[in-house]
Amino acid sequence: MPSPTEESEGLDRPNAPGLAGLERTVHSSAIFHECSYEFVEAIMLQIRKILLHPGKVLVKEEDAAPRSMYFVLFGTLDIYRLDQKIGSLTSGGVLGEGVLLGILDSWSYTVVARDSCMLAEMTSGVLGEVLQEHPEEAEYFEALLEYFAIRKEELEENEDHLRQSLRRMPCLRQVSEEFLQAIEKGLVHQLYFSEQCILTEGQDSSFAAFLSDGEVVVEAAQRAVRREEVPFVEFRFTMNPEADSRASMAESE
């Protein structure tokens, strides 16, 4: 499969577009929330830029590769699941943390450039090399992976767990098993880290989320109104009858 990039280069030009924004984005990324400043700076030295032209496919759902994480410097990326548009990412957006770390086995959505986009890519190989020079961060990520491996094994042992969670929603209690299976097939897996915001008050959104493991705080008017014990993964599906098909946008590979 050809590379999704039309042009890529190292971050060696001080006036490169989006460079200052990249530094802010990387340092504020939830995946590095517990990491040292020096570690993040070492990661910055290894990140490369990628230019995507409109209609170019970055990743495809169900593909195991690339094992990379991406930071959006400028432009807009559209996200699709089962040929339906479920969202978009603009400057400052981040995707691929779970695939990068190996917590998720494959991409659960397809990403297509809506217009000209500049991204920064961090591969699993780069992360591994930098971790060798930073033992404290390596210990942190090893503990993180061990935890998720245990949770994944528990979920696999209880195959009906997700469907039972779906069935608990009032609007889905009376639907058929076939309908639940169709919803389950279209779910998107999203990884969240400590202090990362899942949904903002007043945000226009059309998805339902199913969470399990960890703790989430629900706030209203900037005050915590309740805490819930929930999972590390968000499963989301959208209900948008006017969802665009990516068939007219994505270039054939």
C-alpha positions as CSV (number, residue, x, y, z in Angstrom):
1,M,0.0,0.0,0.0
2,P,1.5,3.4,-0.9
3,S,2.3,5.9,1.8
4,P,-0.5,8.4,2.5
5,T,2.0,11.2,2.3
6,E,2.8,13.5,-0.6
7,E,5.7,15.0,1.2
8,S,7.4,14.4,4.5
9,E,10.4,16.0,6.2
10,G,12.1,16.4,9.6
11,L,11.4,19.3,11.9
12,D,14.6,21.1,11.2
13,R,13.4,24.4,10.0
14,P,12.7,27.0,12.7
15,N,10.1,28.7,10.6
16,A,8.3,25.5,9.5
17,P,4.5,25.9,9.4
18,G,2.8,24.8,12.6
19,L,6.1,24.1,14.5
20,A,5.2,26.3,17.5
21,G,1.7,24.8,17.5
22,L,3.2,21.3,17.4
23,E,5.3,22.0,20.6
24,R,2.2,23.2,22.5
25,T,0.1,20.2,21.2
26,V,2.7,17.6,22.1
27,H,3.4,19.0,25.6
28,S,-0.3,19.2,26.4
29,S,-1.2,15.8,25.0
30,A,-2.9,13.6,27.5
31,I,-0.6,10.6,26.7
32,F,2.3,12.6,28.0
33,H,0.5,14.1,31.0
34,E,2.7,12.0,33.5
35,C,5.9,12.4,31.6
36,S,8.9,14.7,32.2
37,Y,9.6,17.8,30.1
38,E,12.9,16.3,28.9
39,F,11.2,13.2,27.7
40,V,8.7,15.1,25.6
41,E,11.4,17.3,24.2
42,A,13.3,14.1,23.1
43,I,10.1,12.9,21.4
44,M,9.9,16.3,19.6
45,L,13.3,15.8,18.0
46,Q,12.1,12.5,16.4
47,I,8.7,13.6,15.1
48,R,8.4,14.1,11.4
49,K,5.9,16.2,9.4
50,I,3.5,14.8,6.8
51,L,1.6,16.7,4.2
52,L,-1.7,15.3,3.0
53,H,-3.6,16.6,-0.1
54,P,-7.4,16.7,-0.1
55,G,-9.1,13.3,-0.4
56,K,-6.0,11.4,0.8
57,V,-6.5,8.5,3.1
58,L,-4.3,8.6,6.2
59,V,-5.5,5.3,7.9
60,K,-8.2,2.7,7.2
61,E,-10.5,1.0,9.7
62,E,-9.5,-2.5,10.6
63,D,-5.9,-2.0,9.4
64,A,-3.3,-2.8,12.0
65,A,-0.8,-0.3,10.5
66,P,0.5,2.3,10.8
67,R,1.4,1.9,14.5
68,S,1.6,5.7,14.8
69,M,0.1,8.6,16.6
70,Y,-0.7,11.9,14.7
71,F,-0.9,15.5,15.8
72,V,-2.8,17.9,13.4
73,L,-0.9,21.1,12.7
74,F,-3.3,22.6,10.2
75,G,-6.2,21.5,8.0
76,T,-9.2,19.3,8.6
77,L,-9.4,15.5,8.8
78,D,-12.8,13.7,8.5
79,I,-13.3,10.5,10.4
80,Y,-15.5,7.6,9.0
81,R,-16.8,4.4,10.4
82,L,-18.6,1.9,8.1
83,D,-18.5,4.6,5.4
84,Q,-20.4,7.1,7.5
85,K,-18.8,10.4,8.7
86,I,-18.7,10.4,12.5
87,G,-16.5,13.4,13.2
88,S,-13.6,15.6,12.2
89,L,-10.3,16.9,13.6
90,T,-8.7,20.3,13.1
91,S,-5.5,22.0,14.3
92,G,-4.5,20.7,17.7
93,G,-6.3,17.4,17.3
94,V,-4.6,14.1,18.2
95,L,-5.3,10.6,17.1
96,G,-3.9,7.1,17.4
97,E,-2.7,6.9,21.0
98,G,-4.2,3.4,21.5
99,V,-2.7,2.0,18.2
100,L,0.7,3.6,18.9
101,L,0.9,1.9,22.3
102,G,-0.5,-1.5,21.1
103,I,-3.5,-1.2,23.4
104,L,-5.8,-1.3,20.3
105,D,-5.0,-4.0,17.7
106,S,-6.2,-2.0,14.8
107,W,-7.7,1.3,13.7
108,S,-11.5,1.4,14.3
109,Y,-12.1,4.2,11.8
110,T,-10.9,5.7,8.5
111,V,-9.3,9.1,8.4
112,V,-9.4,11.3,5.2
113,A,-8.0,14.7,4.5
114,R,-10.8,17.2,3.7
115,D,-8.4,19.8,2.6
116,S,-4.6,20.3,2.6
117,C,-3.4,19.1,6.0
118,M,-0.1,19.1,7.8
119,L,0.4,16.5,10.5
120,A,3.2,15.3,12.7
121,E,3.7,11.6,13.1
122,M,5.2,9.7,16.0
123,T,5.8,6.0,15.3
124,S,6.0,3.2,17.8
125,G,9.6,2.7,16.8
126,V,10.5,6.3,17.7
127,L,8.7,6.0,21.0
128,G,10.6,2.8,21.8
129,E,13.9,4.4,21.0
130,V,13.3,7.4,23.2
131,L,12.0,5.2,26.1
132,Q,15.4,3.4,26.2
133,E,17.0,6.6,27.2
134,H,14.3,7.5,29.8
135,P,13.9,4.6,32.2
136,E,11.3,6.3,34.5
137,E,9.0,7.0,31.5
138,A,9.6,3.4,30.3
139,E,8.4,2.1,33.7
140,Y,5.3,4.3,33.5
141,F,4.3,3.0,30.0
142,E,5.1,-0.6,30.9
143,A,2.7,-0.3,33.9
144,L,0.1,1.3,31.6
145,L,0.3,-1.5,29.1
146,E,0.2,-4.2,31.8
147,Y,-2.9,-2.6,33.2
148,F,-4.7,-2.4,29.8
149,A,-3.6,-6.0,29.0
150,I,-5.4,-7.2,32.1
151,R,-8.5,-5.2,31.4
152,K,-8.5,-6.5,27.8
153,E,-8.3,-10.1,29.0
154,E,-11.2,-9.5,31.4
155,L,-13.3,-8.1,28.7
156,E,-12.5,-10.9,26.3
157,E,-13.5,-13.4,28.9
158,N,-16.9,-11.7,29.2
159,E,-17.9,-11.4,25.6
160,D,-21.4,-10.3,26.5
161,H,-20.2,-7.4,28.6
162,L,-20.5,-4.7,25.9
163,R,-23.9,-5.9,24.7
164,Q,-25.2,-5.9,28.2
165,S,-24.0,-2.3,28.6
166,L,-25.9,-1.4,25.4
167,R,-29.0,-3.1,26.6
168,R,-29.0,-1.0,29.8
169,M,-29.6,2.1,27.8
170,P,-33.4,2.9,28.1
171,C,-33.7,3.5,24.4
172,L,-32.2,0.1,23.6
173,R,-33.9,-2.1,26.1
174,Q,-36.6,-3.3,23.8
175,V,-34.6,-3.6,20.5
176,S,-33.7,-7.0,18.9
177,E,-30.4,-8.8,19.3
178,E,-29.7,-8.2,15.6
179,F,-30.1,-4.5,16.1
180,L,-27.7,-4.5,19.0
181,Q,-25.2,-6.5,17.0
182,A,-25.3,-3.9,14.2
183,I,-24.6,-1.1,16.7
184,E,-21.8,-3.1,18.3
185,K,-20.2,-3.6,14.9
186,G,-20.2,0.2,14.3
187,L,-18.7,1.2,17.6
188,V,-15.5,3.3,17.7
189,H,-12.9,2.7,20.4
190,Q,-11.3,5.7,22.0
191,L,-8.6,5.8,24.7
192,Y,-8.6,8.5,27.4
193,F,-5.9,9.4,29.9
194,S,-6.0,11.2,33.3
195,E,-7.3,14.8,33.2
196,Q,-8.4,14.5,29.5
197,C,-11.7,16.0,28.7
198,I,-14.2,13.6,27.1
199,L,-17.1,16.0,26.3
200,T,-17.4,19.8,26.9
201,E,-20.6,21.4,28.3
202,G,-22.6,22.9,25.5
203,Q,-20.8,21.0,22.8
204,D,-22.9,20.0,19.8
205,S,-22.6,16.2,19.7
206,S,-24.7,13.3,18.3
207,F,-23.0,10.3,19.8
208,A,-23.7,8.0,22.8
209,A,-20.7,6.8,24.8
210,F,-20.2,3.7,26.9
211,L,-17.4,3.9,29.4
212,S,-15.8,1.2,31.6
213,D,-12.9,1.3,34.2
214,G,-11.4,4.3,36.0
215,E,-13.2,7.4,37.3
216,V,-14.9,10.2,35.5
217,V,-16.0,13.6,36.9
218,V,-19.2,15.2,35.5
219,E,-19.2,19.0,35.8
220,A,-21.8,21.7,35.2
221,A,-21.0,25.4,35.3
222,Q,-17.4,24.4,36.2
223,R,-18.5,22.6,39.3
224,A,-18.3,18.8,39.8
225,V,-21.9,17.5,40.2
226,R,-21.1,13.8,40.4
227,R,-18.4,11.1,40.0
228,E,-18.8,7.9,38.2
229,E,-16.7,4.7,38.1
230,V,-16.3,4.0,34.4
231,P,-13.9,2.3,31.9
232,F,-10.8,3.2,30.1
233,V,-12.4,2.9,26.7
234,E,-15.2,5.0,25.1
235,F,-17.3,3.2,22.6
236,R,-19.3,5.7,20.5
237,F,-21.8,5.5,17.8
238,T,-23.6,8.3,15.9
239,M,-27.1,8.7,14.8
240,N,-26.9,11.0,11.8
241,P,-29.2,10.1,8.9
242,E,-27.4,12.7,6.7
243,A,-23.9,11.3,7.3
244,D,-21.7,11.8,4.3
245,S,-20.2,8.8,2.5
246,R,-16.4,8.9,2.1
247,A,-16.8,7.2,-1.3
248,S,-16.9,10.6,-3.1
249,M,-13.9,11.9,-1.2
250,A,-11.3,9.2,-0.6
251,E,-8.9,8.5,-3.4
252,S,-8.5,4.9,-4.4
253,E,-5.3,3.4,-3.2
